[in-house]
Amino acid sequence: MASNPLSTERQAEYWRRTSTLMWIILGLWFFFSFFVHIFAVQLNNIVILGFPLGFYMAAQGSLISFVVLCFWNASAQNKIDEEFGVAEE
């Protein structure tokens, strides 16, 4: 079993940064999952390329944002891992 190279203080800082990233991602996920859809009817007054914005955000925009969130989360977590020396090779 490998020993943990991080001191207790570094572990706490690593978890704080990881936890902050997690809550930011969760907040954005909640926004694109629920908040945008709650106002879909009001957003339908705005038309982009012939489609109402509410329809576009519900059908396409949320899915695109989820994919972007996944890649952003992976990239940001990798940067945190590299900074603390626990990145996978």
N, C-alpha and C positions, 0 to 999 in steps of 0.2 A: 504494500500500500504506500503510495507516494505521500510525502509530507507536504503540508500546505505552506507555500513560500511567503504568504502574507501575514504580517503581524495583526494583532487584534484591531489596532487603529486603522490599518489599511483595509482590513476586511469590512469594518464598519463604513468606511468611506466608499468602498466598492459597492456595498449593498445600497448605500444612500443614493449613489449615482444611478445604479441599475433600477432601483425602486422609483426614482424620479422619472426616468425614461419610461418605465412601465405605466405610470399614472398619466403621463402626457399622451402616450399612445392610446391608452384606454379612454381618455377624455375625447380625443379626436375621433376614435371609433364610435363612441356614443353620439357625438355630434353628427357624423355622417350616417349613422344607422337610424337614429330616431329624430333628432332635431330638424334636419332638413326635410324629412318626410312629413313631419307635423305641419310644416308650412308649404307643402306642395301645392295646395290649391291657390294660395296667394302668389306663389312663384310662377304659376301658369299664366299670369298676366304678362310675363316677359317671354318673348319668343326669340329663339336662336335657331337659325337655319331651318325655319318652318316648324320647329318643335317647341312646345311649351317648356319653359325651364324646369318646372316641377316634374314633368314627365322625364325630362332628360336626366335630372339629378337622381330621381328614383331608379331609373332603368340603367343608366350608364355611369353617371358621376360618382355614385356611391361605390360601385364596383371598382372603378379606376382608383378612387381614393384608398380603398382597402389594399389594393396591390401596391400602391405607392407607400402606404404605411408599413406594409410587410418588409419592403426593401429598405426603407428608412430605418426601421427598427433593427434589422440585421446589421446594417452599416454602423449605426450609432452604438449598438452593443459591442460590435467588434472593436470599435475605437476604444471603448471603455476597457474591454478585455486586454487589448494591447497596452494601454496605459498602465494597467496594474500587473502586467506580466502573466496573465492567465489565458491568453489567446491560444486557440487550437492551431496546430501547424497545417 
